[in-house]
Amino acid sequence: MKPKLYLVPTPIGNLNDITLRAIKVLKEVDLILAEDTRTSGKLLKHFEIATHMQSHHMHNEHKTVDNIVNRIKNGESIALISDAGTPAISDPGFLLSRACIENNIEIECLPGATAFVPALVNSGLPNDKFVFEGFLPVKKGRQTRLKFLAEETRTMIFYESPHKLLKTLTHFSEYFGEERLISVSRELTKLYEETIRGTIAEVTIHFTTKAPKGEFVIVVGGKK
C-alpha cells in the first residue's frame, strides 16, 4: 500500500454494508487507527482482518497526530476508522486529516456508510439543499445556535442520543414551532430500524409514550 492516510467508512449497523474496497484496504495497510479498539475488534474479526490496531479518539488525538504523521512520512500506510460511519463526521478525523494536508501527505477517503444520508433521503423532506449540524451543544451555546437555526430555510440534520432526545424535541418546539415538520430515524440499518414522521408536536408525543432507544438522526424541515 502507498504511504498515505486512508479514511475508511465502517457500517453503522448492518455489517453487510461494508464495501469490498474497505475490507481490502483494512487488510493491507500497516496500521488501523480505531476510535474504540474493542468495538472495531469485533468488525475486524468478522471479516478476518488481522492488521494491528491503535487507539485514536477525541481524548488522545491531539497527542498522537504528530507521531502518526511521522510514521506515514517514514513509509507506513495507515487507515482511520470510527466506531460506525465515516471518520470525521461527528467523529475523530479532522485534526489528523488537516495535519496530513499541512505535511503534504496524501489522503484517500473511501465512499461508504454514514447515518445522515439514508435518514435524509427517507425523511420525505426537501433534500436538494440541507445543512448538517451533528450534535447540538449540550449547554453553552445551545440557545444561541437554536435561535440562529430558527431562521434556516434549508432542511436541517441533527444527531442525538436516546436520553437527550425528548429535551431536544422540546427545544425544537420552542424555537422552531410545534407545527414544523420533522422526521426521526433510529437504529438505521439495524433490526429495529424505525422512522417517525410528522410535526414536532406529534413526534414528541410518540417518544413520550414510547421510550427512546438507540441512536437517532433528526431531520427538520426549514423555515418556510
Secondary structure, 3 states (H helix, E strand, C coil): CCCCEEECCECCCCHHHCCHHHHHHHHHCCEEEECCHHHHHHHHHHCCCCCCEEECCCCCHHHHHHHHHHHHHCCCCEEEECCCECCCCCCCCHHHHHHHHHCCCCEEECCCCCCHHHHHHCCCCCCCCEEEEECCCCCCCHHHHHHHHCCCCCEEEEEECHHHHHHHHHHHHHHHCCCCEEEEEECCCCCCCEEEEEEHHHHHHHHHHCCCCCCEEEEECCCC
